[in-house]
Amino acid sequence: MNDLNSHTFWKILLVSSILIGALGLYTLGNLDTNISGDGIPNRPQSARVWDQAVQIITVVTLSAIAAIYSGIKIFR
């Protein structure tokens, strides 16, 4: 890969990683929302919420690592 294409790749990876991380954090903040329409968060699904939270935290962590690595590649 030549230098220009490589630089563009790392920029795209940086931006997409930041967007995925931000979306994941937003989703994480809204896990305990009302999906039944009665104004009460769904209590029986709390185990499912924790499963989703672990998955989201994993994706956010990997996105942060990818963003840091691509930032190093860009600004080095």
WOBEL-V950038 format. One record per helix or strand. SS is the DSSP state (H for helix, E for strand). FROM is the first residue (numbers start at 1). TO is the last residue. If there is no record, write none. Layout:
ss=SS from=FROM to=TO
ss=SS from=FROM to=TO
This chain:
ss=H from=3 to=29
ss=H from=46 to=75
